[in-house]
Amino acid sequence: MKYPTLQKITLTTMALVASLALNAQAGTPTFSSSRQAFGPAKSINPIHRLLFPASTYMYDDGTSEQSIAFGDGAQNFESLWFNQFAVIPGSNVITSVSVNWGTPLFPESGLNGTPVTIAVWSDPNGDGQPFDAVLLGSVAGTIQDADTDTLVTYTFATPVTVPGTSFFVGDMTPAQSRLGELFYQGQDTTNSAPNKSWVAANSTGAPVDINNVGNNDFIGTIDSFGLPGNWTIRADAGGGGGDIVLEASVRRQQGRRVVALRWSPADDGGDVNVLRNGVVIGTTADDGTAQNNIHGQTGTFTYQVCETDSGDCSNEVTVTVR
């Protein structure tokens, strides 16, 4: 984990963050708040929040109070913005991600049509911190309906199976200097879940590493940079057990122990991901049977299968190998 780097960045940024966009010097990386930049908020109709569909993973209440940029005051640096969520048992397959861009309290031109990448990352050690986060899946899209508190949904061509107990979901916004610094990322400051919304970038403005978040040199929660709140980013889960029934048993085959899996209903022509202890260990035909050679290992193993097309998952089954 990059604790020394994070602490150094936090201290440096906290010394700068009070000035934000109003006093930022060119070349100095800092966060900018639309609230600080544009002054008193406009009034909006609070009925907007009644129009949002329910989502499984969310921290925001449907309205944003400000929007955030990262750059040097004159331009945006390419950045990753993401929420950390604990996996809800039975809802570990992400089918789409929804984002509210900007905020109607401080509307600005130039946001709509901006290319973005929507992504889901793993949390391999389950500690809720992204220094070891690895990209699981992504989809390209553009910013739409900015500054309206409207959820824009981005659907993955193949649902993303989340291993383990924690994951990250968010977006990558581009570097741009043509229009000055723009406030892409909507933030809810009234329904806060502390230290759950993160940002990652590079202090030089270099392109970010979207595949391995820890390879970027500027990483922290937005709270640690003096702007507490949560990104208006949600993850929608599909599937989750109950529809597909999985059974597992330990067998000996040619002197080796294998775990035999059987599930129903099967969907001939499709595929399933096979998960062991929350990690995808392979993809096989959705024909109702598979087996896992455990190569002499002993212990307790938990299995699950998830359809690659629909994202539907089976129940989890635990076996003990002695």
N, C-alpha and C positions, 0 to 999 in steps of 0.2 A: 504494500500500500504506500501511497506517496504522501504520508503525513507531513514530512519536513517541507516538501514543496507546497502542499496545501496551506500550511501555517504561514509560510513566507508570503504566498500570494494573498492570503487573507489580510495580513498586516499591511502589506503594500496597498492593497485595494481599499481597505478601510480608511487609510489616510487620504485617499483621493475621492472616495465615494460621495462625500458631502457636497462636492462641487457639481458632480454628475454632468449632464450635458451642457449646463449653462456656462461652465468655466473650464471644460475639458480642453487640454492642449493637444494639438495635432501630434500623433505619434505616441501618445500615452494611452495604454489600454485601460478602459474603465467601463462600467455599466452606466447606462443612461435610462432614466425613468421618464415616461411621457408626462407624468404628473408634475415633475420638477421642470421639465422643458416647456410645457405649454400653459402652466398656471392653473387657475380654478377650473374645476371640471364642469362640463356641460350637464344639464339634467336629461335623464332618459326615462322612458316608461318602464317601470319595474315588472310589467306583465311579461316581458321577454322570457323571464326564467320559467314561466309556466309552459313554454313551448318546447323545452328540451326533452328529448327522450331519455329514459333511464339507461344507465350504463353500469356494468358490473364494477369496473375500476375507475374511480373518480375521487377528486378532492374538492373541486370547485362547485359552487352553488348555481352555476349557469350565467353569472354576470362577472365582468372584469372591472376592476377599479383603476388599473393602469396597464401600460405595456412597457416592455423592456427591450433595450438594444445593447449590443456589445460592440465596441469599436474604439476609435480614438477621438470621437466627437465630430469628425468630418466624414467618416465612412464606417460601414459595417465590416466586422471581421467574420469570416465563416465560423459558425458556432453550433454546438449541440445543446439542445434544451430538452430535459427529460424528467419524468416523475418516477419515483421508486414505489413499487407496490409489493405487498406480501401476497403470495399466491393463495387464492381461495380454493380449498380442496374441491376437485371436480370441475374447476373452471380454469384450466391451465392451457387452453388453446385460444390464441388471440386471432380473431378473424378480421378485425378492422380497428383503426385508431381514429378518434375524432378530435378536432382542434378548433378552438375559437381564436381567430387571429386579430391582433390589435385590440382596441377598446373603443366603444362608441363615445366614451367620455372625452377622448382626445383623438378624434379622427384625423387622418392624414392621407394624402394621395400617394400613389406609388406602390402600395402593398399588393393589390390584386394582380395576379399573373406571375408573381415571383416564383421561380422554381424552388421546390423544397423536396427533401427526402424524409419520409416517415419511417421510423425504425423501432425494432424491439431488440433489447440486449439481455443477455443472461446475467445472473449474479452468482458466479460459480461457488463462492464460499458462503453465500447467504447472509452476509453481514450488512446488507443494505447500502453498501458503498460501491461506487462504480469503477474503482481503480483496476479491477480485474474483469470488467464487463466485456463481453464478446458479442458481436452482432449475430443475431439469430435470423433476422429477416428484415426486408425493407421494401418500400414501394415509392416510386417517383410520383410527384404531383405538383400542383401549383397552389398558391394562396388564393382563396376565393372568399367572397362575402366578408371581407375585412372590416373591422370597426362596426360590426352589427351584432355582436354576441350571438352569432349563428354558428352552430357546430357544422364543420365540414368533415365529412367522413371519407377516409382513405382505406380501401379494402385490399387485403393481401391476396394475390393470385393463389397462393398456397397458404392456408392457415399456419400460424407460427405456434409450435408447441413449446411451452415454457418449462424447462426442467427446474427441479429444486423448489425452494420455498420463497424466492424473491426474484423480481425482474425489474427492468427499466423500460419505459416506453416514451418516445418523444419524436423530435424532428431535428433536421439539420437545415439551417438557414444560410444563404450564400453571402459571400463577400460582395460588397458593391460600394461604389463611390460616386456614381453618376448623380444620384439624388440627395447626397448628404446622408447622414445617419438616419435610418428608419427604425421605427419601433415595431418589430414583427411580433414579439411574443406576448400574448395576453396574460395577465396575472390577476388572480383573485386574492385580495388581501383581507377579506372579511371572514373567510371560512377556512382559516389556516390550519394545515397539518405541518408542524414545524419540521424542518430539515428533511423534507421528502422531495423537494424540487431542486434539481441540480442543473449546472451548466458546465460545459467543457469547451475549451478553445485553445488557441495558442497565442501567447502574449505578443508575438511578433506579427500576427496577422496571417501566418502561414496556414495552408489548408489543414483541416482537422483530420484525424484518423478516426473514421466512423466505425471501422472494424474492431479496433481495440481502444476503448475509451481512455485507458490509463496511459497511452502513448502521447497524450496531449499535456502541455505543461501548465494549463490554467484550468483547474478543476475544483469545484466546491458547491455547496448548497447556496441558493440565492440568499438565504438567511445570513450566511457567514459574510456576505458582501453588503450587509446593511439594508437589504430590501426584502423583508420577510413576506411570505405569501406562497401561493401555489400556482403553477402553470395551468392554464385551462386546456389540459390535454387529458383525454380519457382513452381507455382501452376496452374494447368490446369482446367478450369471451363467447365462443361457440362451443357446443358440446359440453360434456362434463360427466359422463357416467350414467348408468341406469339403462340406457338404450342398448348398449353393447355389453353382453355378459361375458366376462373372461374367467377361465379356470386355468390353474397351473399345477403341475405336479413334477416331482423329481424322478428321473428314470436313469437307469444305467444302460449305456449303449456302447458295445465293444470296449468294455472296461472303463468307460468315461461317464461321468455324471453329466446329464443334460437336464435343462428345465423345459418341459413340454408345455406349450401354450395352446389352448383351444378357446375360440370365442364364437359367439353367434349373436345376431345374424351376421353373415359374411356377405360381402359385395363383390362377387366375381368380376374382374375387370378393373378394379381399383387397387389401391395400395394402402398399407397401414405403416405407421411408425411404431416400432417396438421400443418402449422405455423401460429401463431398469434403474431403480433408485432415482427416478426423475430425470434421467439422461437418455436421449435417443441413442440406441446402440445399433440400429439398423432399420431398413425399410424392406418390406416384403409384400408379396401379393396378399390381397384381402380375401383369402380363400378359407379362413377359419382355423388354420393351424400354423404353428411355427415352433421352432425349438432354439434354445440358447445353450451353446456349449460354454460352461463356466470355467473350463480349463483348470480343474483341480481346486478351485477356490472353495472355501467354506464360509458359512455365515448366513445372514438373513438378507434376502433380496426381495424387492417389491417391483412387480411388473404391471404394465398397462399398455394397451394398444390404442392408437388414435388414427382415424381415417385421414389421409392426406388431402382429400378433396373437400370434405365437409367440415373437418375439424372435430367431429364427434369422437369422444373417448369412452373407453370402457371403465368399469370399476377397477380399482387397484387390488392386486392379489399378492400376498406375502408368503414366501416359502422359505424354509430353513434347510440348508445343506450342511450335513455334518461329515 
